[in-house]
Amino acid sequence: MVKMSLDPVQVMSGQVKELKVAPSSNGESRGSWEEKEEFDKDHLGLTTKPKTVAGRRVRKVEGGVFFPKPENAVTVAVSSRVLFRTEREQKVFEQQGVEEYLRYQIEHENEPFTPGPAFPFVKALETVNSRLRELYPQSEELFDIVLVTYNHAHVGIRLINTINHHNLFIERFCMTGGSSPIGYLKAWQTNLYLSADADKVREALSEGIAAATMFMTEKLTEVSESQLRVAFDGDAVLFSDESERIFKAHGLDKFFEHERENEDTLLDHGPLKGFLEALGKLQKKFYAKGQRLDCPIRTYLVTARSAASSGIRALKTLRAWGLEIDEALFLAGAPKGPMLEKIRPHIYFDDQMFHVEGAAEMGTVAAHVPYGIAQKHNPKHKASVGK
């Protein structure tokens, strides 16, 4: 099994392979007359196409630059330590203290950070946004990315330079100077929070915010540049940990008996149900335009439940919630890593570190959801089929 530190700060030494980024439609060279024409259209509010201004992409709509209201968008808050690789800077902080850390950041503020584990996921969100803007130019229902960092504002210049270097569209920053960001996440109406700090993730979950801890591994699988792929575990991720508690307390036979007896009783929701709902809301916007088969969002349920013995309750619950999962894999206790290697998701959510490590071994970016009864058991133990 691949070595992974349970402290996400201790990142693996392997280098992230160069990520392929599809060129944007505005990257082509233009003649001066054509540039002037587009400039004039912009200022007249006649174009909604992404523009390049001083090397950066800007979305324009009538009346100016487009920024969705938090209540309308699907807000994804991402820590700078998972969006970018900052282990060298973290080492300076730990070994030399905050003042030397700030001095180091200022001295290197023109050196962009390299991509971290959340980078492909964020790029995929932007790909979906581009497709949504083509179909719904005035709609605010799209992904809105907020960069969340405990850093001092002095580090902001380097982060902005890095975002511009990688051609990311991130305008919302939350720099807390060491304070907890959870209150700000609630104000942003955050739909998902990704961080390297497991304590802050647990704090977010306790406040009802979908959250997960991300890790870096030595090996990263290439992922789709045209379709966002998100994979979820079932129990204690999409669903509550009710069934897992039965398994832990009474064993496999009692678990199967409990699921058969409660086949028509809906499972309670888990911490990431709301994020799946948000993905489904955006998927339906593509379906409404006849693009179900060409939808740039695809979701997966990857569960160790067995189909015949315990899968029907999970599927009935999703259907009753009005949620569609594009693909459902019931593995009956088989390892998840090989399946995830075939799916190649941008992110996979699981509540057991055993599965997170197994996914990472196969090159999948996996995020740990520290929720439910499994957190009280040794993460190295063999995973249950009730998962």
JOLIN-V701977 format. One record per residue. PHI is phi in whole degrees, 0 to 359 (* if undefined). OMEGA is omega in whole degrees, -180 to 180 (* if undefined). Layout:
# JOLIN-V701977
phi=PHI omega=OMEGA
phi=PHI omega=OMEGA
This chain:
# JOLIN-V701977
phi=* omega=-179
phi=296 omega=178
phi=283 omega=177
phi=226 omega=175
phi=284 omega=175
phi=288 omega=170
phi=267 omega=-174
phi=299 omega=-180
phi=293 omega=-180
phi=277 omega=-173
phi=282 omega=179
phi=296 omega=-173
phi=280 omega=-177
phi=296 omega=-179
phi=272 omega=175
phi=290 omega=178
phi=292 omega=-178
phi=300 omega=-178
phi=273 omega=178
phi=280 omega=180
phi=238 omega=-180
phi=296 omega=180
phi=296 omega=179
phi=283 omega=-177
phi=293 omega=-179
phi=264 omega=-177
phi=274 omega=-178
phi=282 omega=179
phi=287 omega=-179
phi=229 omega=173
phi=287 omega=-175
phi=298 omega=-180
phi=292 omega=-179
phi=288 omega=176
phi=299 omega=180
phi=296 omega=-179
phi=297 omega=179
phi=294 omega=177
phi=301 omega=180
phi=296 omega=180
phi=297 omega=179
phi=303 omega=-175
phi=286 omega=175
phi=266 omega=180
phi=72 omega=-176
phi=258 omega=-178
phi=233 omega=176
phi=238 omega=-178
phi=285 omega=175
phi=299 omega=-179
phi=242 omega=173
phi=251 omega=180
phi=235 omega=-179
phi=52 omega=177
phi=82 omega=-178
phi=238 omega=178
phi=276 omega=178
phi=229 omega=176
phi=270 omega=-178
phi=247 omega=171
phi=224 omega=179
phi=301 omega=180
phi=100 omega=176
phi=136 omega=-178
phi=291 omega=-175
phi=269 omega=173
phi=226 omega=-178
phi=288 omega=174
phi=285 omega=-177
phi=305 omega=-178
phi=290 omega=-179
phi=259 omega=-174
phi=269 omega=168
phi=264 omega=-171
phi=270 omega=178
phi=245 omega=178
phi=263 omega=-175
phi=234 omega=176
phi=289 omega=178
phi=298 omega=-178
phi=282 omega=173
phi=250 omega=176
phi=287 omega=-180
phi=233 omega=177
phi=269 omega=-175
phi=231 omega=-176
phi=295 omega=178
phi=295 omega=179
phi=294 omega=178
phi=296 omega=179
phi=294 omega=176
phi=299 omega=180
phi=298 omega=-176
phi=291 omega=-174
phi=267 omega=-172
phi=237 omega=175
phi=95 omega=-171
phi=292 omega=-177
phi=293 omega=178
phi=293 omega=177
phi=298 omega=179
phi=296 omega=178
phi=298 omega=180
phi=298 omega=-179
phi=297 omega=180
phi=294 omega=180
phi=295 omega=-177
phi=249 omega=-172
phi=292 omega=177
phi=266 omega=177
phi=257 omega=-177
phi=291 omega=172
phi=291 omega=174
phi=273 omega=-177
phi=298 omega=176
phi=255 omega=-174
phi=296 omega=-180
phi=274 omega=-174
phi=299 omega=179
phi=300 omega=178
phi=297 omega=180
phi=295 omega=177
phi=299 omega=179
phi=293 omega=176
phi=300 omega=-180
phi=292 omega=176
phi=297 omega=177
phi=298 omega=179
phi=301 omega=180
phi=299 omega=179
phi=293 omega=179
phi=296 omega=-179
phi=293 omega=176
phi=294 omega=-177
phi=274 omega=-176
phi=227 omega=-173
phi=302 omega=-175
phi=260 omega=-174
phi=285 omega=175
phi=261 omega=179
phi=276 omega=179
phi=200 omega=-180
phi=286 omega=174
phi=237 omega=-174
phi=257 omega=178
phi=244 omega=176
phi=274 omega=-178
phi=246 omega=-179
phi=214 omega=175
phi=279 omega=-174
phi=294 omega=170
phi=287 omega=-178
phi=300 omega=178
phi=301 omega=-178
phi=280 omega=-176
phi=302 omega=-178
phi=297 omega=180
phi=293 omega=178
phi=295 omega=178
phi=296 omega=177
phi=300 omega=179
phi=293 omega=179
phi=299 omega=178
phi=294 omega=180
phi=300 omega=-178
phi=269 omega=177
phi=58 omega=176
phi=266 omega=176
phi=257 omega=178
phi=231 omega=-178
phi=251 omega=-177
phi=263 omega=179
phi=243 omega=173
phi=223 omega=-177
phi=252 omega=-167
phi=264 omega=179
phi=59 omega=178
phi=98 omega=179
phi=278 omega=179
phi=294 omega=-180
phi=271 omega=-168
phi=300 omega=179
phi=300 omega=178
phi=291 omega=178
phi=300 omega=179
phi=292 omega=178
phi=295 omega=178
phi=283 omega=-175
phi=56 omega=-173
phi=295 omega=177
phi=269 omega=179
phi=203 omega=178
phi=236 omega=179
phi=244 omega=-175
phi=213 omega=172
phi=267 omega=-176
phi=258 omega=-176
phi=297 omega=179
phi=295 omega=179
phi=292 omega=177
phi=296 omega=178
phi=297 omega=178
phi=297 omega=179
phi=296 omega=179
phi=299 omega=180
phi=293 omega=178
phi=264 omega=177
phi=82 omega=179
phi=261 omega=175
phi=300 omega=-174
phi=206 omega=178
phi=204 omega=178
phi=264 omega=-178
phi=256 omega=-178
phi=229 omega=173
phi=254 omega=178
phi=236 omega=180
phi=292 omega=-173
phi=246 omega=175
phi=233 omega=178
phi=279 omega=174
phi=295 omega=-177
phi=240 omega=-177
phi=297 omega=176
phi=264 omega=-176
phi=242 omega=-177
phi=219 omega=175
phi=285 omega=180
phi=239 omega=-178
phi=234 omega=-178
phi=245 omega=-177
phi=234 omega=162
phi=287 omega=-178
phi=267 omega=-176
phi=297 omega=180
phi=70 omega=173
phi=233 omega=173
phi=279 omega=-179
phi=252 omega=175
phi=290 omega=179
phi=264 omega=-178
phi=306 omega=-176
phi=290 omega=178
phi=296 omega=178
phi=296 omega=177
phi=299 omega=-180
phi=297 omega=-178
phi=297 omega=-175
phi=275 omega=-169
phi=233 omega=177
phi=95 omega=-172
phi=293 omega=-178
phi=299 omega=180
phi=293 omega=177
phi=299 omega=180
phi=298 omega=179
phi=298 omega=180
phi=297 omega=-179
phi=292 omega=178
phi=294 omega=-179
phi=292 omega=-177
phi=248 omega=-177
phi=305 omega=-178
phi=260 omega=176
phi=261 omega=-176
phi=294 omega=171
phi=290 omega=175
phi=286 omega=-176
phi=283 omega=174
phi=257 omega=-172
phi=292 omega=-177
phi=252 omega=177
phi=303 omega=-178
phi=298 omega=179
phi=289 omega=175
phi=298 omega=176
phi=300 omega=180
phi=296 omega=177
phi=296 omega=-180
phi=296 omega=178
phi=298 omega=179
phi=288 omega=177
phi=302 omega=-177
phi=295 omega=176
phi=293 omega=175
phi=286 omega=178
phi=300 omega=-179
phi=296 omega=178
phi=258 omega=177
phi=74 omega=-176
phi=245 omega=178
phi=301 omega=-178
phi=281 omega=179
phi=238 omega=-177
phi=287 omega=-179
phi=277 omega=175
phi=235 omega=177
phi=224 omega=-176
phi=243 omega=-175
phi=222 omega=168
phi=256 omega=179
phi=238 omega=-172
phi=233 omega=176
phi=279 omega=172
phi=300 omega=172
phi=265 omega=-172
phi=294 omega=-173
phi=291 omega=-173
phi=274 omega=-175
phi=212 omega=-176
phi=281 omega=-172
phi=295 omega=-180
phi=294 omega=179
phi=296 omega=-179
phi=291 omega=178
phi=295 omega=179
phi=295 omega=179
phi=300 omega=-179
phi=296 omega=179
phi=295 omega=177
phi=285 omega=-177
phi=77 omega=-178
phi=254 omega=177
phi=250 omega=170
phi=256 omega=-177
phi=293 omega=180
phi=221 omega=178
phi=235 omega=180
phi=243 omega=177
phi=259 omega=-168
phi=262 omega=178
phi=51 omega=176
phi=89 omega=179
phi=290 omega=-180
phi=300 omega=-179
phi=274 omega=-175
phi=309 omega=-179
phi=298 omega=178
phi=293 omega=180
phi=294 omega=177
phi=297 omega=178
phi=284 omega=180
phi=291 omega=-176
phi=56 omega=179
phi=286 omega=173
phi=287 omega=178
phi=202 omega=176
phi=233 omega=-177
phi=253 omega=177
phi=212 omega=-179
phi=269 omega=-178
phi=247 omega=179
phi=298 omega=176
phi=305 omega=-179
phi=283 omega=177
phi=299 omega=179
phi=294 omega=179
phi=296 omega=177
phi=293 omega=-179
phi=297 omega=179
phi=300 omega=-179
phi=265 omega=176
phi=94 omega=-180
phi=271 omega=173
phi=284 omega=-177
phi=247 omega=-179
phi=238 omega=-177
phi=269 omega=177
phi=256 omega=-174
phi=282 omega=-173
phi=219 omega=170
phi=92 omega=-173
phi=298 omega=-177
phi=297 omega=-179
phi=290 omega=180
phi=266 omega=-178
phi=244 omega=179
phi=301 omega=-178
phi=295 omega=179
phi=275 omega=-178
phi=294 omega=177
phi=301 omega=-179
phi=291 omega=180
phi=275 omega=176
phi=280 omega=177
phi=277 omega=-179
phi=279 omega=*
